[in-house]
Amino acid sequence: MPAADTTHTRVRAEWARARAAADPAEADELRRRREDLRTEYAGIMRSMA
């Protein structure tokens, strides 16, 4: 993975943690959306196998 992608991912994670500290309800929504995306991605990968 290129360094830029790693940095971008790290910065996004830090931003999400900062937002979570400010608004727990938003943090819960972000977690749900992340899990939905992981589930969707896993389904896509299974269908391509």
Backbone as JSON Lines, residues from 0, in Angstrom:
{"i":0,"aa":"M","n":[0.85,-1.18,0.0],"ca":[0.0,0.0,0.0],"c":[0.89,1.24,0.0]}
{"i":1,"aa":"P","n":[0.61,2.19,-0.88],"ca":[1.44,3.41,-0.91],"c":[1.34,4.19,0.39]}
{"i":2,"aa":"A","n":[2.38,4.9,0.7],"ca":[2.41,5.68,1.94],"c":[1.25,6.66,2.02]}
{"i":3,"aa":"A","n":[0.88,7.26,0.9],"ca":[-0.21,8.24,0.89],"c":[-1.51,7.58,1.35]}
{"i":4,"aa":"D","n":[-1.78,6.35,0.88],"ca":[-2.99,5.66,1.28],"c":[-2.97,5.37,2.78]}
{"i":5,"aa":"T","n":[-1.83,4.95,3.28],"ca":[-1.71,4.65,4.71],"c":[-1.94,5.92,5.53]}
{"i":6,"aa":"T","n":[-1.35,7.01,5.11],"ca":[-1.52,8.28,5.81],"c":[-2.96,8.72,5.76]}
{"i":7,"aa":"H","n":[-3.58,8.61,4.6],"ca":[-4.98,9.01,4.45],"c":[-5.87,8.2,5.39]}
{"i":8,"aa":"T","n":[-5.63,6.89,5.44],"ca":[-6.42,6.02,6.31],"c":[-6.23,6.41,7.77]}
{"i":9,"aa":"R","n":[-4.98,6.68,8.15],"ca":[-4.7,7.06,9.53],"c":[-5.38,8.38,9.9]}
{"i":10,"aa":"V","n":[-5.31,9.34,8.99],"ca":[-5.92,10.64,9.25],"c":[-7.44,10.5,9.37]}
{"i":11,"aa":"R","n":[-8.03,9.69,8.51],"ca":[-9.48,9.48,8.59],"c":[-9.86,8.82,9.92]}
{"i":12,"aa":"A","n":[-9.04,7.87,10.37],"ca":[-9.31,7.21,11.64],"c":[-9.2,8.19,12.8]}
{"i":13,"aa":"E","n":[-8.21,9.05,12.76],"ca":[-8.05,10.05,13.82],"c":[-9.23,11.02,13.81]}
{"i":14,"aa":"W","n":[-9.67,11.41,12.63],"ca":[-10.81,12.32,12.51],"c":[-12.06,11.65,13.09]}
{"i":15,"aa":"A","n":[-12.27,10.37,12.77],"ca":[-13.43,9.64,13.28],"c":[-13.39,9.55,14.81]}
{"i":16,"aa":"R","n":[-12.19,9.32,15.37],"ca":[-12.09,9.26,16.83],"c":[-12.42,10.61,17.46]}
{"i":17,"aa":"A","n":[-11.95,11.68,16.84],"ca":[-12.24,13.02,17.37],"c":[-13.74,13.31,17.32]}
{"i":18,"aa":"R","n":[-14.38,12.92,16.21],"ca":[-15.82,13.13,16.09],"c":[-16.57,12.28,17.12]}
{"i":19,"aa":"A","n":[-16.08,11.06,17.33],"ca":[-16.73,10.16,18.29],"c":[-16.67,10.74,19.7]}
{"i":20,"aa":"A","n":[-15.56,11.35,20.03],"ca":[-15.42,11.94,21.35],"c":[-16.39,13.1,21.53]}
{"i":21,"aa":"A","n":[-16.68,13.81,20.43],"ca":[-17.57,14.97,20.49],"c":[-19.04,14.55,20.48]}
{"i":22,"aa":"D","n":[-19.39,13.46,19.81],"ca":[-20.8,13.08,19.64],"c":[-20.93,11.56,19.61]}
{"i":23,"aa":"P","n":[-21.23,10.94,20.75],"ca":[-21.33,9.48,20.81],"c":[-22.39,8.91,19.86]}
{"i":24,"aa":"A","n":[-23.49,9.63,19.65],"ca":[-24.53,9.13,18.74],"c":[-23.99,9.06,17.31]}
{"i":25,"aa":"E","n":[-23.22,10.05,16.91],"ca":[-22.62,10.03,15.58],"c":[-21.61,8.9,15.47]}
{"i":26,"aa":"A","n":[-20.88,8.65,16.54],"ca":[-19.91,7.55,16.53],"c":[-20.63,6.22,16.31]}
{"i":27,"aa":"D","n":[-21.78,6.03,16.95],"ca":[-22.54,4.8,16.75],"c":[-22.99,4.67,15.3]}
{"i":28,"aa":"E","n":[-23.44,5.78,14.72],"ca":[-23.86,5.75,13.32],"c":[-22.69,5.42,12.4]}
{"i":29,"aa":"L","n":[-21.53,6.0,12.66],"ca":[-20.34,5.7,11.85],"c":[-19.97,4.22,11.96]}
{"i":30,"aa":"R","n":[-20.07,3.65,13.16],"ca":[-19.77,2.22,13.34],"c":[-20.75,1.37,12.54]}
{"i":31,"aa":"R","n":[-22.03,1.72,12.6],"ca":[-23.03,0.95,11.85],"c":[-22.76,1.03,10.35]}
{"i":32,"aa":"R","n":[-22.45,2.21,9.86],"ca":[-22.17,2.37,8.43],"c":[-20.94,1.59,8.03]}
{"i":33,"aa":"R","n":[-19.9,1.61,8.87],"ca":[-18.68,0.86,8.57],"c":[-18.98,-0.64,8.5]}
{"i":34,"aa":"E","n":[-19.76,-1.14,9.44],"ca":[-20.11,-2.56,9.43],"c":[-20.95,-2.9,8.2]}
{"i":35,"aa":"D","n":[-21.87,-2.02,7.82],"ca":[-22.68,-2.26,6.62],"c":[-21.79,-2.35,5.39]}
{"i":36,"aa":"L","n":[-20.81,-1.45,5.3],"ca":[-19.9,-1.46,4.15],"c":[-19.04,-2.71,4.14]}
{"i":37,"aa":"R","n":[-18.58,-3.14,5.32],"ca":[-17.78,-4.37,5.39],"c":[-18.6,-5.57,4.93]}
{"i":38,"aa":"T","n":[-19.86,-5.62,5.37],"ca":[-20.73,-6.72,4.99],"c":[-20.97,-6.71,3.48]}
{"i":39,"aa":"E","n":[-21.23,-5.52,2.93],"ca":[-21.45,-5.4,1.49],"c":[-20.2,-5.81,0.71]}
{"i":40,"aa":"Y","n":[-19.04,-5.36,1.15],"ca":[-17.79,-5.7,0.48],"c":[-17.55,-7.21,0.52]}
{"i":41,"aa":"A","n":[-17.79,-7.81,1.68],"ca":[-17.59,-9.26,1.81],"c":[-18.51,-10.0,0.85]}
{"i":42,"aa":"G","n":[-19.75,-9.54,0.71],"ca":[-20.69,-10.16,-0.22],"c":[-20.22,-10.05,-1.66]}
{"i":43,"aa":"I","n":[-19.7,-8.88,-2.01],"ca":[-19.18,-8.67,-3.37],"c":[-18.0,-9.61,-3.63]}
{"i":44,"aa":"M","n":[-17.09,-9.68,-2.68],"ca":[-15.92,-10.53,-2.86],"c":[-16.33,-12.01,-2.98]}
{"i":45,"aa":"R","n":[-17.32,-12.43,-2.19],"ca":[-17.79,-13.82,-2.28],"c":[-18.4,-14.08,-3.65]}
{"i":46,"aa":"S","n":[-19.15,-13.1,-4.17],"ca":[-19.81,-13.31,-5.46],"c":[-18.8,-13.37,-6.6]}
{"i":47,"aa":"M","n":[-17.65,-12.77,-6.41],"ca":[-16.62,-12.78,-7.45],"c":[-15.75,-14.03,-7.39]}
{"i":48,"aa":"A","n":[-15.81,-14.75,-6.28],"ca":[-14.96,-15.93,-6.1],"c":[-15.42,-17.11,-6.94]}
